[in-house]
Amino acid sequence: MSLSLTAVILAAGQGKRMKSAYPKILHRLGGRMLLEFVIDAALMLDSQKIHVVYGHGGEQIMAAFPDRAQDSVSHTTSHINWVPQTLQLGTGHAVEQAMAHIPDDVLVLVLYGDVPLIKPVMLTEVVSKVGEHSIGLVTVRLPDPSGYGRIVRDDQGCVFGIVEEKDASDAERGITEVNTGIMAVPASRLRGWLSLLTQDNAQGEFYLTDIIGFAVREGIAVETVMPESIEEVLGVNDRIQLAELERYHQREQVRALMATGVTVRDPARLDIRGDVTAGQDVTIDVNVILEGKVVIGDGVTIGPNTIIRDTEIGDGTQIQANCVLEEAVVGKDCRIGPFARLRPQARLADRAHIGNFVEIKKSHVGEGSKVNHLTYIGDAEIGRDVNVGAGTVTCNYDGVNKHRTEIRDAVFIGSGTMLVAPVTIGAGGTIGAGSTITKDTPPDKLTVERSRQVTMRGWRRSTR
């Protein structure tokens, strides 16, 4: 059946078992909100329109999706229509709210905002099951089907209904094939079947699952699809289930990364919370977190207990233990750490060294330059082949404004130096240890700023 695709995402539940001030669909898995996963899956299927039915916490949901939030007049974006469900009267009622915005000549794919790990391959398959005389339904077999609607089949194995657990007989509760709620149905048929729903059931709700029985009575076959793994269709109802899906998702992410040629010392102790690409022969040690967009070049090594967020790392770079890199760009063959921090807009050219307890913020460190010990570099431009001694600080903040420090090529900065910005250190210059530099210094000269050292004769320390 050749119909354009429209997705309806049911996301109105409060999620009381999460025991949270936030709507369930805004909780995060792998660094992303649950609803994000579902919207992105629908977009990957080239859905012409996505209708998100929301209820509890509508203002929070709009705030969480500013780039996809509704227009104040039309309540739509280019792809997403946000549909309020003011009364929580069941899944059938929720879909009915969206149908007011859906024409008859489309195919409706029903998804759930708290089922994040659905895969486009499975969704494509269930959509392909829809024909002139068939609809598509995703089912799954669970070792413990408690809480799910059971799939009831006839003697020929054909689906003829779904029974919710609260309405099921003892025999029906023994069925292990259950309904996921994910289905593909032509809009014209769906609209008609929704109009037949009643609240004559244990929960007093309009069950979307009842349309399966209507379809069978009209001679419409219910073609089923099963996921490759159970986790693809599991929902999140509490924080325990969220944690379980998180572990599964991390295993899948890490396996995919290892398949590209990355060595992960312990796959159970790497968390990927974003979009990570890596070259060949990368080695990642234990307790590493990769967040946001991270690009890792060939031959990079990442030491234990390291956090890397929205950062690009060049080939051959070594990141030692206990480092934090955020919104940084690192060149080739650099050495970072241990215990180093690169803050936003830190840029390291090739072969730069950043060492123990060094912090770099909004600064460029030139090729071959070294900042190896106990140093803060902020709002600075450091040239090539510079050596910055231990305990150096670029004093960039006057209490109101930030000022820049420029250290030109081949400078040697002695230990314990304060560079009071704005200031420029001339190329090839040397700054004596313990200096406080408040004025620009000339190139190729030694500059020292120290008060005279005095020893007080006859002085004795006070005693009790």
C-alpha positions in Angstrom: 0.0 0.0 0.0 1.6 3.3 -1.1 0.7 5.9 1.5 2.7 8.7 2.9 3.7 8.0 6.5 2.6 9.9 9.6 3.8 9.0 13.1 1.8 9.4 16.3 3.9 9.4 19.4 2.0 8.8 22.7 3.7 10.8 25.4 1.0 12.0 27.8 1.7 9.8 30.7 2.8 11.3 34.0 5.1 8.5 34.9 4.2 8.4 38.6 6.5 5.5 39.3 9.5 7.6 38.3 8.8 9.7 41.4 10.0 12.8 39.7 9.1 16.4 39.2 9.8 15.9 35.5 7.6 14.1 32.9 8.9 10.6 32.2 9.7 11.2 28.6 12.3 13.9 29.6 14.4 11.5 31.6 17.7 10.6 29.9 19.2 7.5 28.5 22.6 7.6 27.0 22.6 11.4 27.5 19.4 11.9 25.5 15.8 12.4 26.5 13.6 9.3 25.9 11.3 11.2 23.6 14.3 12.3 21.5 15.0 8.7 20.6 11.5 8.2 19.4 11.2 11.4 17.4 14.6 10.7 15.7 13.4 7.1 14.8 10.3 8.5 13.2 12.3 11.1 11.2 14.6 8.3 9.9 11.5 6.7 8.4 10.8 9.9 6.4 7.6 10.5 8.3 5.9 13.4 6.6 4.5 14.6 10.0 5.0 13.6 13.6 2.2 14.2 16.1 3.3 14.1 19.7 0.4 13.7 22.1 1.5 15.2 25.4 -0.2 15.7 28.8 1.6 16.1 32.1 4.3 18.7 32.2 3.5 20.3 28.8 5.5 23.5 29.6 8.5 21.5 30.6 8.3 19.4 27.4 8.1 22.6 25.2 11.1 24.0 27.1 13.1 20.8 26.6 12.6 20.9 22.8 13.1 24.5 21.9 14.1 23.8 18.3 11.1 21.5 17.9 8.6 23.3 20.1 5.3 24.4 18.8 4.5 27.8 17.2 2.3 29.7 19.6 -0.4 30.1 16.9 -0.3 27.0 14.8 1.1 24.5 17.4 3.3 23.0 14.7 6.8 23.0 13.4 7.9 21.7 10.0 7.7 18.1 11.1 6.1 18.1 14.6 2.6 18.8 15.8 2.3 18.9 19.5 -1.2 17.7 20.5 -2.4 18.2 24.1 -4.4 15.4 25.8 -6.1 17.2 28.7 -7.9 14.1 30.0 -6.1 10.8 30.4 -8.7 8.4 29.1 -6.4 5.7 27.6 -4.3 5.0 24.5 -7.3 5.0 22.2 -8.4 8.4 23.4 -4.8 9.7 23.0 -4.6 8.6 19.4 -8.0 10.1 18.7 -6.7 13.5 19.8 -4.0 13.3 17.0 -6.5 12.0 14.4 -8.1 15.5 14.2 -4.9 16.6 12.5 -4.5 13.6 10.2 -6.1 13.1 6.7 -7.5 9.8 5.6 -5.0 9.2 2.8 -1.9 8.5 5.1 -0.5 5.5 7.0 -0.3 6.0 10.7 2.5 4.5 12.7 1.8 4.5 16.5 4.8 4.9 18.7 5.4 5.5 22.4 7.5 8.3 24.0 8.8 6.0 26.8 10.0 3.2 24.4 13.3 4.7 23.3 15.3 1.9 21.7 13.1 1.1 18.8 15.1 0.6 15.6 14.2 1.9 12.2 14.7 -1.5 10.6 11.9 -3.0 12.8 9.6 0.0 12.1 10.2 -0.3 8.4 9.2 -3.9 8.5 6.0 -3.3 10.4 5.0 -0.5 8.0 5.7 -2.9 5.1 3.0 -5.3 6.5 0.2 -2.9 5.8 -1.8 -3.7 2.7 -5.4 -3.5 1.3 -6.4 -6.2 3.7 -3.8 -6.1 6.4 -2.3 -4.0 9.2 1.0 -4.3 11.0 1.6 -4.9 14.7 4.8 -5.4 16.7 4.7 -8.2 19.3 7.3 -9.8 21.5 7.7 -12.9 23.6 8.7 -12.2 27.2 9.8 -14.6 29.9 7.6 -12.7 32.3 4.6 -11.1 30.4 3.1 -9.5 33.6 1.5 -6.1 32.9 1.3 -6.5 29.1 -1.7 -7.2 26.9 -1.6 -10.8 25.6 -1.8 -11.7 21.9 -4.5 -14.2 21.3 -4.3 -16.3 18.2 -6.7 -18.9 16.7 -5.9 -22.5 15.8 -4.2 -21.4 12.5 -1.9 -19.0 14.4 -3.7 -15.9 13.2 -4.1 -13.0 15.6 -7.8 -12.4 16.5 -7.4 -10.1 19.5 -5.5 -8.6 22.4 -6.5 -9.0 26.0 -5.3 -6.6 28.6 -4.0 -8.3 31.7 -6.6 -6.9 34.0 -9.3 -8.4 31.7 -7.6 -11.7 30.9 -8.5 -15.1 32.1 -6.0 -17.4 33.9 -5.4 -19.2 30.6 -4.8 -15.9 28.7 -2.4 -14.7 31.4 -0.2 -17.7 30.6 0.4 -16.4 27.0 3.9 -15.1 26.7 3.5 -13.2 23.4 2.5 -9.7 24.2 1.5 -6.5 22.6 4.0 -3.7 22.4 1.4 -1.1 21.2 3.5 -0.3 18.1 1.3 -0.6 15.0 0.8 0.7 11.5 -2.7 1.3 10.3 -4.2 3.3 7.4 -5.7 6.5 8.8 -9.1 5.9 7.2 -9.5 2.5 8.9 -8.0 3.7 12.2 -10.5 6.6 12.4 -13.4 4.3 12.0 -12.2 1.8 14.5 -11.5 4.5 17.1 -15.1 5.7 16.9 -16.2 2.2 18.0 -14.1 2.1 21.2 -15.9 2.0 24.6 -14.8 2.2 28.2 -16.3 -1.1 29.0 -13.2 -2.7 30.7 -11.5 -3.0 34.0 -9.7 0.3 33.8 -12.6 2.3 32.3 -10.4 3.5 29.4 -10.5 3.6 25.7 -8.1 0.8 24.7 -6.2 1.3 21.4 -5.7 -2.5 21.5 -9.4 -3.1 20.9 -9.0 -2.1 17.2 -7.3 -5.4 16.6 -10.5 -7.2 17.3 -12.4 -4.8 15.0 -9.9 -5.4 12.2 -10.3 -9.2 12.6 -14.1 -9.0 12.5 -13.8 -7.0 9.2 -11.5 -9.6 7.7 -8.4 -7.5 8.0 -5.3 -9.6 8.8 -3.1 -8.6 11.6 0.5 -9.2 10.4 3.0 -9.3 13.3 6.7 -8.4 13.5 9.1 -9.2 16.3 12.2 -7.2 17.3 15.7 -8.8 17.2 16.0 -8.1 21.0 13.4 -7.6 23.7 15.0 -4.3 24.8 14.0 -2.6 21.5 10.4 -2.5 22.6 10.7 -2.3 26.4 9.2 0.8 28.0 10.5 2.9 30.9 8.1 3.0 33.9 10.5 3.5 36.8 14.2 4.3 37.4 15.1 0.6 37.7 13.9 0.0 34.2 15.6 3.1 33.0 18.9 1.9 34.5 18.5 -1.6 32.9 17.9 0.0 29.4 20.8 2.3 30.0 23.1 -0.7 30.5 21.8 -2.5 27.4 22.1 0.7 25.3 25.7 1.2 26.5 26.6 -2.4 25.6 25.2 -1.8 22.1 27.1 1.5 21.7 30.4 0.1 22.9 30.1 -3.0 20.7 29.5 -0.8 17.6 32.5 1.3 18.6 34.7 -1.7 19.0 33.6 -3.0 15.6 35.3 0.0 14.0 38.7 -1.0 15.4 38.7 0.5 18.9 40.1 -1.3 21.9 38.0 -0.9 25.0 39.8 -2.3 28.1 36.5 -3.0 29.8 33.3 -2.6 27.8 31.2 -2.4 31.0 33.1 0.7 32.1 32.8 2.9 29.1 29.7 5.2 28.8 28.8 6.8 25.5 26.3 9.6 25.8 26.3 11.1 22.4 27.7 10.7 18.9 31.2 9.2 18.9 33.4 8.5 15.8 36.8 7.0 16.2 39.7 6.0 13.9 41.7 2.7 13.9 43.9 1.5 16.8 42.3 3.7 19.4 42.6 2.4 23.0 40.2 3.5 25.8 40.8 2.5 29.4 38.3 2.0 32.1 35.8 4.5 33.6 35.7 6.8 30.6 32.7 8.9 29.7 32.2 10.3 26.1 29.5 12.9 25.8 28.1 14.9 22.9 29.9 14.9 19.6 33.3 13.4 20.1 35.7 12.7 17.2 38.8 10.6 17.9 41.6 10.2 15.4 43.8 7.1 14.7 46.1 5.8 17.4 44.7 7.8 20.2 45.0 6.5 23.7 42.6 7.6 26.5 43.5 6.9 30.1 41.2 5.8 32.9 38.7 8.1 34.7 38.5 10.6 31.8 35.5 12.7 30.7 35.5 14.0 27.1 32.6 16.2 25.9 32.1 17.7 22.4 35.8 17.5 21.6 37.9 16.6 18.6 41.2 14.7 19.2 43.9 14.4 16.5 45.8 11.3 15.5 48.3 9.8 17.9 47.4 11.9 20.9 47.8 10.5 24.4 45.3 11.5 27.1 46.5 10.2 30.4 44.4 9.4 33.5 41.9 11.6 35.2 41.5 14.3 32.6 38.4 16.4 31.6 38.1 17.8 28.1 35.1 19.9 27.1 34.4 21.7 23.8 38.1 21.5 22.9 40.1 20.9 19.7 43.3 18.8 20.1 45.9 18.4 17.4 48.0 15.4 16.5 50.6 13.8 18.7 49.7 15.8 21.8 50.1 14.6 25.4 47.6 15.6 28.0 47.5 14.9 31.7 47.3 13.2 34.1 44.8 15.4 35.9 44.5 18.1 33.2 41.4 20.1 32.2 40.7 21.6 28.8 37.7 23.9 29.1 35.6 25.3 26.2 37.5 26.9 23.4 40.8 25.3 24.3 42.8 24.6 21.2 46.0 22.6 21.1 48.2 22.5 18.0 50.2 19.4 17.1 52.7 18.1 19.6 51.5 20.3 22.4 51.9 19.0 26.0 49.5 19.8 28.8 50.4 18.2 32.1 49.5 17.6 35.7 46.9 19.9 37.2 46.9 22.3 34.3 43.8 24.1 33.2 43.4 25.7 29.7 40.4 27.9 29.0 39.5 29.8 25.8 43.2 29.7 24.7 45.4 28.4 21.8 48.5 26.5 22.6 50.9 26.5 19.6 52.7 23.6 18.0 55.3 21.9 20.2 54.6 24.1 23.2 54.5 22.7 26.8 52.4 23.6 29.8 53.3 20.8 32.1 52.7 21.6 35.7 50.2 23.3 38.1 49.2 26.1 35.7 46.2 28.1 34.6 46.1 29.5 31.0 42.9 31.5 30.3 42.1 33.8 27.4 45.6 33.4 26.0 47.5 32.9 22.7 50.6 30.8 23.0 53.0 30.5 20.1 55.2 27.7 18.9 57.8 25.9 21.1 56.9 27.8 24.2 57.8 26.4 27.7 55.5 27.5 30.5 56.9 26.8 33.9 55.1 25.3 36.9 52.7 27.5 38.8 52.2 30.1 36.1 48.9 32.0 35.9 47.5 34.2 33.2 45.6 36.7 35.4 42.9 37.4 32.9 40.0 38.7 35.0 39.9 42.1 36.6 36.6 41.5 38.4 34.5 42.9 35.5 36.2 42.0 32.2 38.4 39.3 30.8 41.7 40.3 29.1 44.0 38.4 26.8 47.6 37.3 27.2 49.9 36.8 24.2 53.0 34.6 24.5 54.9 34.6 21.2 57.1 31.9 19.7 60.0 30.3 21.6 59.3 32.0 25.0 60.4 30.5 28.2 58.3 31.3 31.3 59.9 30.6 34.6 58.0 28.9 37.4 55.7 30.8 39.7 55.0 33.6 37.2 52.0 35.8 37.2 51.1 37.3 33.8 48.7 40.2 34.4 46.6 40.6 31.2 46.4 42.4 28.9 50.1 41.7 28.3 52.3 40.4 25.5 55.6 38.4 25.9 57.9 39.1 23.0 59.2 36.2 20.9 62.2 34.4 22.2 62.0 36.2 25.6 62.6 34.6 29.0 60.7 35.5 32.1 62.5 34.9 35.4 60.9 32.6 37.9 58.7 34.3 40.5 58.0 37.4 38.3 54.7 39.3 38.2 54.6 40.7 34.7 52.2 43.7 34.2 53.8 45.3 31.1 54.7 44.0 27.6 58.2 42.5 27.4 60.7 42.8 24.6 61.7 39.8 22.3 64.9 37.8 23.0 65.5 39.4 26.4 65.4 38.2 30.1 62.7 40.0 32.0 62.7 39.7 35.8 60.3 41.4 38.2 61.1 40.8 41.9 61.2 42.8 45.0 64.5 42.8 46.9 65.0 39.8 49.2 65.6 40.8 52.7 66.6 38.7 55.8 65.7 40.4 59.1 68.5 40.0 61.5 67.6 39.5 65.2 64.0 38.4 64.3 62.6 35.5 66.4 59.4 33.6 65.9 56.8 34.2 68.6 56.3 31.4 71.1 53.6 30.7 73.6 
